[in-house]
Amino acid sequence: MMALFLAENDVKQVLTVEMALEAVESAHRDLALGQALDTPRQRSRLPQTVLHILQGALPAQGVIGYKAYTSNKSGNRFLVHLFDAASGQLKAVIEADFLGMVRTGAASGVAARWLARPEAKVAGVFGTGWQAEGHVRAICAALPIELVKVFGRKADKLQSFCARLSELTGRSVVPAACAEDTVRDSDLIGTVTTAAQPLFEADWLSPGVHINAAGSNALIRQEVSEAAIRRCDLIAVDSVATALAEAGDLLPLLEKGRLHVRQMVELGEVIIGRQAGRTDAEQITLFESQGMAVQDLALALRVLNAAQARGLGVALPMQ
C-alpha cells in the first residue's frame, strides 16, 4: 500500500477529542506495560530556527515513527512520520499542528479523568492561546464540567476565546475577574501559558483540587510555584525521563532536594493500577505535561485509519 499524505484539513475532518483521549490513554498504558518506546525530545538550534524531534514506537499498535517540527519567528510547522513497525515501510506523513494541539489537551483530559475528583464541575484555566483551546475541549470531554473560568491578559482575546469555547463544548466558559478568582473554589486548574513566573498563590488552592500544568517545558518557564507544588499529595508526570529533561516547574525543587525523583508517578502507572492515583477527596494532585512521541503516534494512527475509511489524503510516490 502506498503511503498517504494528510494535510491539516484532512486531519480536521476526522479527528475528535474523544478519539484523542482514547489514543493518549492507550499510549500511556502501553508505555507502563513495557509495550512502547519513547525518546525524550531532542533539539537542533540555530539563531533563527529550531528543529525539535520526538520519536518512539508502539509495537503493540504496529507503528514506529517521529514528529518533527520547526519553530521560527514566522511560525511553527509540524509533521508526523508514521511507519509500519513490522516492515519499516512508510505509512503516512501527516501535518500535525491541529493534531498536536488536540493531543496536548487530551493528555490533560486523561490525567483529569484519572486524578481529579470524578464529580469535578468547576475548572479554572490560565491561557487563551491555541493550546488552551485543546485543554478546555479535553477537560470538558473527560469530566462533567459545568463552568470554566478563563484568565487571560488581553480582554478582547479572552472574550472571543470564551465565546468560541462555550460554543464548541456546550459548557459555560466565562472570563475570570482575576488570577485569584480563577483558582478559588475550582475543582480543576489548568495552566497553559508561556509564563516565566508562577501564576497563582498556593493558599488559593482548595482541598481536593487537581492541577494540570501544561505550559512549562524549560527551566525559564514556571507556572506553578514551589509552595503550590509542596501542597500537592501526588505529582504525576507523563514520563519521568522527559520531566527530568524539561519540567520547568519541578526542576528547581529537584535541584534543592525538596522533591525526589521517586516521588514522581508516571500517569501510565496509575492507569494500569501499578501506582495509586488519588486516594481521597481532599488530596491535591498535580499532572506535569511535557508531551511525548507515543501520544502523537497513537493519535496519528487513529487519524490515518479514519482518513483512509473516508478516502481522504493524497498517495505519496514512495514505499
N, C-alpha and C positions, 0 to 999 in steps of 0.2 A: 504494500500500500504506500502511495506517495505521501510525503509529509505535507501538512497543511499550514498555511499562514492565516492566523486570525487577527484581524485589526480590532482596534478599540470598539468600533461599532458592533462587530460580531459578538464580542465579549459581553457588551451591554445588553444584547438581545437575549442572552441565555443565563447570565449569572444572577443568582438570587442570594439574599442574605442567609436564608435557611441552608442553601447549598454550601455557602462559605462556612457556616457554623459546623455543619456535619464534616466538611473536609478538614478543617483545622483540628477538630476534636480527634479525627481519625489519625492525623499526623502525630499528635501528641501521644495518643495511645500506642501507635506503632513504635515510636521512639522509646517509650517506657518499657515496652515488651522486647526491646532489642531487635526490632524488625525495621529499623531505619538508621540512616547515617545523616549527620548534619555537620557541615563545616562552618564555623563562625565566619561572618562577613570579612572579606579582605578588600583592601582599597589600594588603588594606584593614584597618586595625587600629582597633578600639575598645577601651576599657579591659577590657571583659568578653568580647568576641568578635572573632575574626579570620577574615576571608574570604580564602581562598587560591584562585587560579585559574591552571591550567596549560592553555595552548591550543596547537593545532598542526594539521597536516594531513598526510595520507598519500595524495596524489593517485593514486599507482600502485596503492593498495589501495582507492581510491574513497571515502575518508572524510575529513571535516574535523570538528573538534569541540573540546570542552574538558572538563576535570574541575574542578569547583568543590567546595570543602569548607570547612566552618566548624569552628573549634576553640574550645572553651569549657570551663570547669570541668566542665560536665555531660557532656562527651564531644565526639567529632568526628563529622561527618556528611558523607559523600562521595557525589557524583553525577557520572556521566559523561554528557554530552550528545553524541550521535553524529549527524552529518548526512551526507547524500549529497553527495560533493564536486562532482558534475556539476550536480545540480538544486538543491542547497541545502536539500532537504527533510529534516525531522527523521526519523531512522531509529529512534532509541531513547533512552530515559532509563534509566540503569542504576545501581542502588545499588552503590557501589564500595568498601565497606570491605574485604571479603574479596578482591575483585579487586585492590585496591591493595596489600594485604599480599602476595599471591602474586606480583604484578608486580614489587614491590620486591625480593623474594627472587630472582626469576628474573633480574633484572639481574646480581646477584652470581653466579648459576649460569652465565649466558652468559659473563661475564668469566672465571670459573674455567675454563670449557671452553676458552677461547682463550688464557689466560695462565698457568694453573697447569701443573705437570708432569702429563702425561696419566695417569701411574700413581699420582697422589696418593691416599693411603689414610687418612691421619690428619688430622682437622680439629680446630682449637680455636676455639670460638665464645664471645664475650663477649655476654651478654644472654639473658634468659629471657622477654622480652615478646612481644607479638603479632607484631611484625616479625621477631623472632628465629626464630619458627616457620617463616615463609616462607623465611627464609635457609637454615635447616637442610634443609628439604624440597628446595630447589632444588639445593644443592651435592650432596646425595645422588643426585639425579636426573641431574646433569651429569657426575659423576666416580665412579670405583669406590671411593668412600669406605667404609671398614670400621668406623672408630671416630671418634666425635665427642665431644670433651671440652668440656663447657659450664661456664662460670664465671658465677655469679650471686650477688648479695649475700644473698638470702633463701633459706635452706636448704630450707624446705617448698616454696616455689615452684619451686626448682631440681629437687627430686626429682620433682615431678609433671610438670614440663616434660620431663625426660629420659625418664620412663616413657611419656608420650604420644608423643613424637617417635620413640622406639625402635619403638613400635607402628606409627606412621604410615609410617616409612621402611624398616622391616625391617633397620635397621643398629643397631650398638651405640652408643647415645647415653648418656653417663655424666657424672656431676658431676665437675668438675676440683677438685683439692685447693686450688689457689690460682692466682693470675694467672700465675705463672711456669710452673706445670705445664700450663696451657692452651696456652702458646706453645712451650715447649721440644719439639723433635722433631716438631712439626706441619708437614705439607706445605702446609697451607692455614689461614689465620687469618681469622676473620670478626668484625667489631666492629659490634654492632647495639644501641647504648645511647644514653643522653642525657648521657653523661659530659662534664664540663667540663674534666677533666684527663686526660692520656694514660693508657691502661690497662695498658701494659706497657713494659718496658725494651728498648731497641734491641738490646742484646747477647744477649737471649734468642732472637732470630730465627735459625733455621737457614738455611744457604745453600740456595737453590732454593725457598724458601717463597713462596707467593702470599698477599697480604693483600687482603681485601675490606673496605673501610671504608664502612659504610652509615649510620652514625648522625649524623655531624656535618654539619648543614645551616645553620649560622650561626656567626658569629665566637665566640660564647660557648661553643660546643661544640668540644671537641677530644678525639679518641680515640687518635690516633697521634702520637707525639712527633716533634719536629723531627729528633732524632737517628735515629729509625727511618726517617723519610722520606729522610734523606740516605744511608741504606744501600740505598735502592731503585734498581735499574738502569733500571726502566721505571715511569713514572707514567701510568696510563691514567685517563681521565675519560669520563663519558657524553657530555658536551658541554663544550667549553672555555668558552663563554659562561655556561653555568649554573655551572660550577665557579668562575669568577671572581666570580660573584654570591654563592655560598653555601658553598663548600668550606672550612669552618672549620679543617680540618687543614692546608690548603695556603696559605690567605691570609697567615698570619704570615710564611711563608718567602718568598712573592712580594713582600711588603712590604719585607722586609730584603734582597731581591736574591739570596737563596740558592737560589731556584727561578725559572726564567724560563718565561713562557707557552709559548715554543716547545718546552720540554721535555715539555709535557703532550700525550699522544697520545689522540685520541678512539677509543673502543672500535670504532666502526664502520669506522674506517680500517684497523684490524687485521683485522677480519672480511673486508673486501673485498681485503686484501692490499696496500693502498697504503702501510701502515706495518708495520714488523716488530713482532711481539709478542715473546715470549720467544725468545731465540736460543741460550741454553744452559741446561743443567740446574742450574747453580749460581746463576743470577741470582735476585735478589729482586725481585718485581713487586708493584705496588700498583694497585688499582682504587678510585677515589673515586666513590661512587654518590650522586647528588643526586636523581634522579628526573626524568622528562620526560613531557610530554603524549603524544608519539608512542608511548611504551611503553603507556600506558593505552589509547590509541585502537586500536592494533593488537590488544591483547588483548580490548578491548570488542567489536570487530568479530567476532572468533572466537567469543566467548561468545554474541553475538547470533545468529550463524549456527547454532550448536549448539542454542540455546534454541528458535529457530524450527523446527528439524528435529524437536524433541521436543514442539512445541506448547505451550511454556511462555510465561509472560508475559501481560500484560493490554494490550489495544489502547487507545491514548490518543486522545481525540476531537480530534486536531489533525493538520494536514498539515505 
